[in-house]
Amino acid sequence: MSHIGSCFCGAVSIEVTGSPDAMGYCHCNSCRSWACAPVNAFTLWKTESVRVTSGAEHVETFAKAPFSQRTYCRRCGGHLLNGHPPVGLVDVFAATIPTLTFVPGVHVNYAETVLPMRDGLPKMKDFRPNSAAAALPCRNDGHAIDPVACSSGVDVPAPLRFEVPDRIRRKRHRDVRAA
């Protein structure tokens, strides 16, 4: 099975074949900054499963760190993928391949989250392939918890809740209705 995707303007097309090795959400500061979002939806593929099929002359790469080579379209700035050469994987952003059914399985770099999520998925402190430390679940406050306690299917504690006072909620409701 293959999926076709493109940058924002369509000048660069990519194709992924097979199935992703993993899908999930990254909460690291770099991904959040790059995506201009509180979380990044990723799909990880083996390097040989990803190729640029057209528009290669428009592809640019930015490497803030050796682990990540972020690729984008020079014409529109649209994000395409993020290569991870040390581990032989490529993160193709989930929004880039619209025909792929996104089924997240994990949160990584959850110690850096700014958007606590209660969805029943494992929350990993960081992302280090083949490392026992990466398998350490994380509480919503970013501190590691006992993995044995979570291996029994117990969900991560609920995120902090920020209540909006009724007077503000009512005012916001009136403002929206008046618009």
DALINFEN-V414559 format. One record per residue. N is the residue number from 0. RES is the residue in three letters. D_LAST is the distance of its C-alpha to the last C-alpha in Angstrom with 1 decimal. Layout:
BEGIN
<<N;RES;D_LAST> <N;RES;D_LAST>>
END
This chain:
BEGIN
<<0;MET;47.7> <1;SER;45.7> <2;HIS;42.1> <3;ILE;40.9> <4;GLY;38.0> <5;SER;36.9> <6;CYS;35.1> <7;PHE;31.6> <8;CYS;33.1> <9;GLY;35.9> <10;ALA;38.7> <11;VAL;40.2> <12;SER;41.0> <13;ILE;42.4> <14;GLU;44.2> <15;VAL;44.8> <16;THR;47.6> <17;GLY;48.6> <18;SER;46.5> <19;PRO;44.8> <20;ASP;46.8> <21;ALA;43.8> <22;MET;40.0> <23;GLY;37.7> <24;TYR;35.4> <25;CYS;36.4> <26;HIS;34.9> <27;CYS;37.0> <28;ASN;35.6> <29;SER;36.9> <30;CYS;35.2> <31;ARG;31.9> <32;SER;32.2> <33;TRP;33.4> <34;ALA;30.7> <35;CYS;27.8> <36;ALA;27.0> <37;PRO;27.9> <38;VAL;30.5> <39;ASN;32.5> <40;ALA;33.5> <41;PHE;37.1> <42;THR;39.8> <43;LEU;43.3> <44;TRP;46.0> <45;LYS;49.6> <46;THR;49.9> <47;GLU;52.0> <48;SER;49.3> <49;VAL;46.8> <50;ARG;47.4> <51;VAL;45.7> <52;THR;46.4> <53;SER;45.2> <54;GLY;43.9> <55;ALA;46.0> <56;GLU;46.3> <57;HIS;42.6> <58;VAL;42.8> <59;GLU;42.8> <60;THR;43.4> <61;PHE;42.6> <62;ALA;44.6> <63;LYS;43.4> <64;ALA;46.1> <65;PRO;49.0> <66;PHE;47.5> <67;SER;44.4> <68;GLN;44.4> <69;ARG;40.9> <70;THR;40.8> <71;TYR;38.2> <72;CYS;38.0> <73;ARG;38.9> <74;ARG;37.0> <75;CYS;33.5> <76;GLY;33.9> <77;GLY;33.2> <78;HIS;34.8> <79;LEU;37.7> <80;LEU;39.8> <81;ASN;41.4> <82;GLY;45.2> <83;HIS;47.1> <84;PRO;50.7> <85;PRO;52.4> <86;VAL;51.6> <87;GLY;51.6> <88;LEU;48.0> <89;VAL;45.0> <90;ASP;41.4> <91;VAL;39.6> <92;PHE;35.9> <93;ALA;34.7> <94;ALA;31.9> <95;THR;34.6> <96;ILE;36.4> <97;PRO;34.0> <98;THR;36.9> <99;LEU;38.1> <100;THR;37.0> <101;PHE;35.9> <102;VAL;37.6> <103;PRO;37.4> <104;GLY;40.4> <105;VAL;40.1> <106;HIS;38.1> <107;VAL;40.1> <108;ASN;39.9> <109;TYR;38.1> <110;ALA;39.5> <111;GLU;37.0> <112;THR;33.8> <113;VAL;30.5> <114;LEU;28.9> <115;PRO;31.2> <116;MET;31.3> <117;ARG;33.0> <118;ASP;34.0> <119;GLY;37.8> <120;LEU;38.8> <121;PRO;41.4> <122;LYS;40.1> <123;MET;42.6> <124;LYS;43.1> <125;ASP;43.7> <126;PHE;44.9> <127;ARG;48.6> <128;PRO;50.2> <129;ASN;53.4> <130;SER;53.0> <131;ALA;53.2> <132;ALA;50.8> <133;ALA;48.0> <134;ALA;48.5> <135;LEU;47.7> <136;PRO;44.6> <137;CYS;42.1> <138;ARG;40.2> <139;ASN;36.6> <140;ASP;37.6> <141;GLY;39.6> <142;HIS;43.1> <143;ALA;45.5> <144;ILE;46.6> <145;ASP;49.8> <146;PRO;49.7> <147;VAL;52.1> <148;ALA;49.7> <149;CYS;47.1> <150;SER;49.5> <151;SER;49.7> <152;GLY;46.2> <153;VAL;44.5> <154;ASP;40.9> <155;VAL;39.8> <156;PRO;38.4> <157;ALA;34.8> <158;PRO;32.5> <159;LEU;31.5> <160;ARG;28.5> <161;PHE;25.8> <162;GLU;24.3> <163;VAL;21.0> <164;PRO;21.7> <165;ASP;20.2> <166;ARG;18.7> <167;ILE;16.7> <168;ARG;15.8> <169;ARG;14.6> <170;LYS;12.5> <171;ARG;10.8> <172;HIS;10.3> <173;ARG;8.8> <174;ASP;6.4> <175;VAL;5.3> <176;ARG;5.5> <177;ALA;3.8> <178;ALA;0.0>>
END
